[in-house]
Amino acid sequence: MNTCLGICYRLRHLLWRAPYSIFDLAMSAGFFAMGLHLLLFPDLFARFDGVYFPMRRVMNQAIWAWAFIGCGGYGLVIVLWPRRPPFILRLLARMAVAFCLLSFALNNLSSYPPPMSGMLYAVLAVFSIWSIVRIRCNG
């Protein structure tokens, strides 16, 4: 029960007093949801082959789904943990989210012309990489 209260307190703190952590929270939740979506619709890559062909060439849809669930879920655990986790765990969480964003950006940018979502993923990927560079072990 104390862990649940701690997580609720941490979420409230993030939403009201820690605007820089909202990016980590939003991206982690988004990729966790994307992974679940890929599991829920196992033929998504085949149905939209032109969109997801580059990703399908690297790994099959189920592996991408579990990768996104793992990266997003890990990011959620780290950002919502009641006490600040060690630096290396926070760094790994940001790297996991950056991996997901880079995967989507490169997938979309590999089409010509790239879809509009490619621009959004590219910008988010750049900011995600920048958040890795700017993470501090004491902050």
N, C-alpha and C positions, 0 to 999 in steps of 0.2 A: 504494500500500500504506500509506503514512503517513497519508493521509486516512482510510482505513478504520480504522486503529488509533486515530486521533484521534476519530472518531465513536464507536467502541466505548468509549473512555475517557470521552468526554462523556456517553454514555448511562449508564455506571456512576456517574459523578459525579452525574448528575441523580437517579438512583434512590436513592443513599445519602446525598448531602450537600446536595442542593438541592430540598427538598420544594416550594418555591413554583413551580418550573418544571414540576412534574409535571402541573399543570392544563394548561399550554400543550402539553406532550407528548401527554397523553391526548386533548385536544380536537382537536388537529391530526391525530393518527392516526385518531381516530374519524371525522372528516369526510372524510379521504382514503378510508377504507374505505367510507363511505356513498356517495361518488361512484362508486367501483368497483362497488358494489352496484347503483346506478342504471343503470350501463352494462351490467351483467350481466343485469339483468331490465328490458329496455326498455319493457315494458308495465305496469310497477308503478303508475304514476300512473293508468292506465286501469283496472287491476284493483281498486285501492282509491280510486276516484274521490272518494268522500265524504271521505276523509282528506286527499288531496293536491290537492283541487280549488282551494283558494286559491293554492297554489304553481304549479299548471298554468296559472292565469289570468295569472300574471306572465311565466313562461318555460316552454318545453317541457322535458320530462324530460332530454333529452340536454344541454341548456345548463346545467341545474341540476347534472347529473353532473359536467360539466367544471369548473363553478364550484367545486364541493366538492373535486374532485381538485386544482384549482389552489390554493385557499385552504389546504386541509389539507396538501398537498405543500409549499407554501411555508412554512407553519408548522413542519413537520417539519425542513426544511432549516435554518431559522433556529435552532430549539431544539437541534438535534443538531450544528450546525457546531462544529468543534473549538475555534475561538477566538470570543470574543464579537463578534457582528456590530455594525455601527454602530447607534446609537440609532434612527434613522429606519427601518431595516429591521426591527428588533424591534418597533417601534410598528406598522408596517404588518402584520406577522404577527399581532399581537394583534387588530388591526382586522379582518383577514380572518376569523379565528375568530369574532369577535363578530358579524360579518355572517351567518355560517352559523347560529350559535345564535339570533340574532334572527329569522332566516327561519323556522326550525323553530318557535320559540316563537309567532310571530305566526300561522303556519299552523295550529298546534294550538289556539291561543286564539280563533281566528275561528269555531270550531264552538261550538254551544250544545247541551248543556253541553260544555265543553272536556274532552277525554280526560285521563286522569291524566298521560300523558306531557307534556301542555301545561304542567303545573305544574313538572315537572322542567326542561323547556327554558326556562321563564321564569326560574326561579332561576339556572340556569347562564348565561343571557343577562345577567342583572343582574350576576353575578360577573365575567363576561367584560368587560362595560363598565367595571366597577370596576377590573379589571386594567389597562385602557387608561388610566384616570385616574391610577392609582398607579404606572405605569411611570416609571422614573427614567433620565435620560440617563447617569448615572454609576454606576448599580447594576444 
